[in-house]
Amino acid sequence: MKLLPSFINHHFRTKNKVVLGVNHKNTAAQHLYKRCGFVDTDRHVFGSQGKQFVYQMNIKKA
């Protein structure tokens, strides 16, 4: 996860953020994503596994 920004910069040069959905019950994953630089956007979507929190990481360009 810590290598994700450099991977995005190298392979997807025009992209400046990564967005993901994490199940509201999966608190372990939520803590991991936050420690790695993702932030909760306060948006929610409902998928096949129920409520998903939308997290985002802004990618700084070198």
For each residue, the residues with C-beta under 8 A, 3 or more apart:
1: 4 32 33 36
2: 36
3: 6 7
4: 1 7 8 18 36 57
5: 8 9 37 57 59 60
6: 3 9 10
7: 3 4 10 11
8: 4 5 11 12 15 18 59
9: 5 6 12 13 59 61 62
10: 6 7 13
11: 7 8
12: 8 9 15
13: 9 10
14:
15: 8 12 18 59
16: 58 59 61
17: 56 57 58 59
18: 4 8 15 38 56 57 59
19: 41 54 55 56
20: 33 38 54 55 56
21: 45 47 52 53 54 55
22: 26 29 30 33 52 53 55
23: 26 29 49 50 51 52 53
24: 44 50 51 52 53
25: 50
26: 22 23 29 30
27: 30 31
28: 31 32
29: 22 23 26 32 33
30: 22 26 27 33 34 40 53 55
31: 27 28 34 35
32: 1 28 29 35 36
33: 1 20 22 29 30 36 38 55
34: 30 31 37 38 39 40 55
35: 31 32
36: 1 2 4 32 33 57
37: 5 34 57
38: 18 20 33 34 55 56 57
39: 34 55 56 57
40: 30 34 53 54 55
41: 19 54 55 56
42:
43: 53 54
44: 24 51 52 53 54
45: 21 51 52 54
46: 50 51 52
47: 21 50 52
48:
49: 23 52
50: 23 24 25 46 47
51: 23 24 44 45 46
52: 21 22 23 24 44 45 46 47 49
53: 21 22 23 24 30 40 43 44
54: 19 20 21 40 41 43 44 45
55: 19 20 21 22 30 33 34 38 39 40 41
56: 17 18 19 20 38 39 41
57: 4 5 17 18 36 37 38 39
58: 16 17
59: 5 8 9 15 16 17 18
60: 5
61: 9 16
62: 9
